[in-house]
């Protein structure tokens, strides 16, 4: 039986990130993705120049239709875009008790350009994060959310504030290897991966969706994090460049 993953995220017309990345990752790992698209963005592999949020009343109708028909084994949340959207998603999660939730706290695109309005970071930390299983910010997102620099300080502060596990990815750090750190209560784990030469579009979406799929299959958190990272690293090793900007992970099936 394929695990059914509810993906709540924005649409990237370039196909590198957002809903495209989520669907490809989930399907490649043997799951099935149902989607609620929070926004239409204007972007390519170089930059984001704008976005339009989906009306919440339309999302509510879509959610009602899905929940009347499907059961979900995990939820992945990407771009939320606004405080109002965060509030609506939090209310939706209350209707899915016990379902693992992976929150990728998207605030900006990898290639540059904001994907947020208002005090979105604070709303995610106080309203949405406590309802999730794990957050997966990259280092700049973690530092912005925590208000402190450095992976250790930022990761620990986010985990303390929301009472949930946090996987901080180190792709933006200036190190020879990419070090990803999992903060899970008193326990801390980290993984080192060879730093690859390119800059990638959609790697964060891909990792979060892969983790959701692994959690849906029954992996414990550390195992899900490790397996998702391992698969992502292979996808990045085989990445290709569809345009003139960043590379896109090759999210091929296992």
N, C-alpha and C positions, 0 to 999 in steps of 0.2 A: 504494500500500500504506500503510495507516494504521500509524504507529509505535505499538508496544505499550508502555505505561508501567506499571510496577509501583508502585503507591502504597501506602505503609505509613504509616498515620496513624490518628487517633482519630475516633470518630463524634460529630457534633454534632447533637442532635435538632432544633435550631432551623433547621437547613439553611443557616446562614450561613457556617460554617467547616468545617474538618476534611474528612472524606471527601466530603461533599456538594460543597464548594468545589472539591476536587481533581478530581472526576469532571467537573463542569461545565466547568472550565477546560480540561482535557485534551480533552474532546470538542469544545468550541468551537474549539479550535485544530487540529482534524483528527486527533487521536490517539484511542487506545482505552485505557481505564483498567481494569486489574485491581487488586484491592484486598486488602490484609491489614489488618484493623481491630484496632489495638492496644488500644483501650479504648472503653467506652461512658461517655459523660459525662452529667452532669446540668447542663444550661445552657439559657439562652435568649439573646436579644439584649442582655440587661442584665448577666448575671453567670454564673459557674460556681459551683455549690454542691457538686460531688462528681464522682468518677469511679471506675470499676471496670475494672481491667486484664483483658485477655483472657488466659486460661491459655496459657502458651507452648507446651505440648504440642499444643494445638489449632491454634495458629498454625503450628507445625511441620508438622502434617498438611496444612494448607491450602497451605503453601509447597511441599511435596513434590508435591502434586497439580498446582499451577500449573507448576512447573519441569519436570514430566514431559510437559507439553503445549505450553507457550508458550516463545517466545524474546522477550526484552525489549530494547528499544532505549534505555531510560532508567529510572531509579528516582527516585522522590520520597519523602522521609521527612519526616513531620511529627511529631505527638505520639508520644513514646516512653514517657514516664511513669515509668520506673524504670531503675535501673542494670542489672538483670537483662534487661530488654527491650533495652537498648542492646547488651549482650553478644550476645544472640541475633541481633539485626539485623546486627551486625558479622560474625558467622559466616555469615549468609546472603549478605552482599555478597561474601564470599570465593568464593562459588560463581558469581558473575557478573562475572568478570574483563573489564575493558575497557568495561563499560557505564557511561555517565555517571550520576552520582548527585548529586542536589540535596538538601541537608539544611537544612530549616527548623527550627532548634533551639528548638522550642516549650517554654517554661517556664511561661507563664501565658496566660490568654485576654485578648483585647483589652479586653473589658468588665470584667476583673478576675477573680481567682480562680486558684489554683495548679493547674497540670496536671503536677506533678512530685513525685516522692518521692525522698528520699535525696540524695546528692551527684551529681545527674544532670548538671549542667553540666560538671563535671570528667570524668565518664565519657564524655560526648559528645566533648569535646575530645581526650581521650587514646586512646579506643578506636574511636570511630565517624568523627570528622571526617577523620582521615588516609586513610580509605578512600573519601572523597567527591571530587567534582569542585569543588563550590562550596557554601559555607554562605550562608544568607540571613537573618541575624538582624536584627531591628529594633534601634534604638539602645539601649533598656533591656536587651534580651537581650545585645547585644554588650558593653555595659559590665559586666554581671553575669558573663559568660563570661570576659572579659579581666581583670577586677578593677581597671580604670582608667577614668576618665571621659573622655568626648569621642570623637567618631566617628573621628578620625584615630588617636589612641593605641589605642583599643580594636580597631579594624579591623586595624591593623598588628600588634598583639600576637597576635590570634587567628591571622592568616595565618602569622606566624612560628612559633607553637607547633605548628600542625597541618600546616604545609607545603602548604596548599591555598588556593584563592581564596576571598575573602569579599566578599559584597555586603551592606553595612550600609545599611539604609533609614532615612531621616530623618523619617518621619511623626510621630514623637514629639518632634522637636526644636522649639524655640521660634524659628522662622524664618518669613519671609514666603513662602519657597518650600520645597518638599520636595527636599532634596539627598540623592541616593543615591550611595554611594561604593563602587567595586569595587577591592579590593586583590588583585592578581594578581602575586605575586613582586615584582619591582622596578617593575612597571608599576602605575599607578593611574589610574582613570578616574572621572569623576563626571557625573551628570546632574541638572539642575534641572527641577522640574515645578511648575506653579502649585498652591499649596496650596488644596485644596477645603474648603468650609465645614463639612462634617459629620465625624462619627467613624464608622469603618467596621468591620464585623465580617467577618473572613475575608479581609482584603486580603493578609496575609502568605502564607496557604495558596495563594491564587490566583496570586500572583507566583511562588512556588516551583514550582508545577505548570506554569505557563506556560513557565518557563525549562526545566524537564525536557522538555517537549514540543518546544521549539525545539532543544535539544541533540540530542534523538532524531532530528530532521529533518536534522541535520548542521551546524547553525550553530556557529561558533566562539563561545567564551565571551562575549566582549564584545558580539557581535551578538545572541546569545541574551538577554543581560541587557537590552540596549536595546529589542529588540522586545517582550519580556515586559513591561517597564515601560510601553511605549507602549500596549499593549493593556490593561493594568491601569488606566492612567489613564482610558481611555475607559469601562471598566467602572465606575469610581468616579464618573465624571461622570454616569452614568445610574443610579446606585444608588437604591434605594428602601428604605422603612422598613416592614418587615412587622409589627413590634410596637411596643412603647413604648421601645425602647432604640436600639441602633446601626443604622446603615444597612448594607444588604447590596449588594455589587457586582452589577451586572447583567452576568453573564458570558455575553453573547450571542455567537453565532458571528461570525467575521469575514466 
